[in-house]
């Protein structure tokens, strides 16, 4: 399917957008400023699609990123939550990667030690397939409740331990009665359109339990802006956070931020907070102000366009020379990369280590997702790695398979 993609990263001027709502969902300020548009992108990137024709005619939506000049929050002003369908067909887990499992285990251990999360009750909102909740409960002898419409009971990571239970639903006021010592929410807030309303729902459920710890993790948008990482902008992520905008949102919702730091090769922001105790601390040194954020957005305008040109030229040149090119990693990054650059014919297939994705197809581009083992019979010349953090384990996998290919990690054209 040949998508018509209109992106305005080079030389685009900041402007208000008259045809979409412009009230900031994080602070309520009016007149958000648009700085990036893509006219047609898949409304989902991680749904399991078993039919190529269905994949190539997958529903699309519009990206229209706007900046709130009051609090620094960035969101897709054209986002329509009615287009989202989270269910057991949503395959988001990264738990098949040894690198990611090591990161998650390290995060669990650090949080347990820092906050003595032992023998506690943990509520995870947006738990996915439940791996993180099961792990932190096992490592700290905790009990847990996970809530997520995409949870799959047949893949219960806790081994059906009585200490962990799951609810296949979205979190809302109906679950305010679930009391917990720790509330965890990882890689879910960026999928929430009404951010302040969502956090206030959690804050109201906590009530007077002022020692309830909240743990949130989201992608870092400053990295996306500085790298011109257009492959990290997609429809499912309607909300985009920097350290400053995330901390300001939590304070507005009635929380004191306790820790704020980068993790996972500086790709993620981790925030911990407690209900407001009466004193608001000074901002963390990590929190950028809106002025510096606007500078990053201005840089994004040029870097994003250069990144698009670099990767489109790199792939089309190699394809023209007769090289076989595949992508490694079939998540949202791959979908955004392929549909934005319109590289459909130049990429042979997409590789993923997640067996639940094999034989499925990417939305809109229609690329088949194959196993690493398939490369033995059909070896590529070049492998585009959608996240450089996985390069070492990919090299190990290729070595074990006896497959030799050049790895091209997707990074900014400035460092490629």
Buried (B, 14 or more C-beta within 10 A) or exposed (E): BEBEBEBBBEEBEBEEBEEBEBEBBBBEBEEBBBBBBBBBBBBBBBBBBEEBEEBBEBEBBBBBBBBBBBBBBBBBBBBEEEBBEBEBBBBBBBBBBBBBBEBBBEBBBEBBEEBEBEEBBBBBBBBBBBBBBBBBBBBBEBBBBBBBBBBBEEEBBBEEBEBBBBBBEBBEEEBBEBBBBBBBBBBBBBBBBBBBEBBBBBBEBBEEEEEBBBBBBBBBBBBBBBBBBBBBBBBBBBBBBBBBBBBBBBBBBBBBBBBBEBBBEEBBBBBBBBBBEEEEEEBBEBBBEBEBBBEBBBBBBBBBBBBBBBBBEBBBEBBEEEBBBBBBBBBBBBBBBBBBBBBBEBBBBBBBBBEBBBEBBBBBBBBBBBBBEBBEEEBBBBBBBBBBBBBEBBBEBBEEBEBEBEBBBBBBBEEE
